[in-house]
Amino acid sequence: MQTLENINKTIKENIAVMVYFSAPTCNVCHALKPKLLEALDENFSEFKVESVDISIDEDIAPHFGIFTIPTVLIFLDSKEFVRKSRNMSVNELMKEIQRPYEIMT
């Protein structure tokens, strides 16, 4: 089980963090997550990933203003940099974070 404190600590202590919000009943979530993880692993070695199951960790999503799944939040240097929900392109997301990530690492 995730806690808000754990996620905030991860965001604070790491240069690049992806928080992935999903639920067991979400088919899109299950199809998208492995693709995102693979793309991050191939392109951005410093990324830490936190996964939030909104059906279990019910207090975390509202804290971040998450009202739909899947939603991805990208934090760079402890600041929210990208927020994507529902229909997202893994390639576009990787392109969006590439330049700022390279500058920071």
Helices and strands as residue ranges (DSSP letters): H 4-13, E 16-22, H 27-43, E 47-53, H 60-63, E 71-76, E 79-85, H 90-104
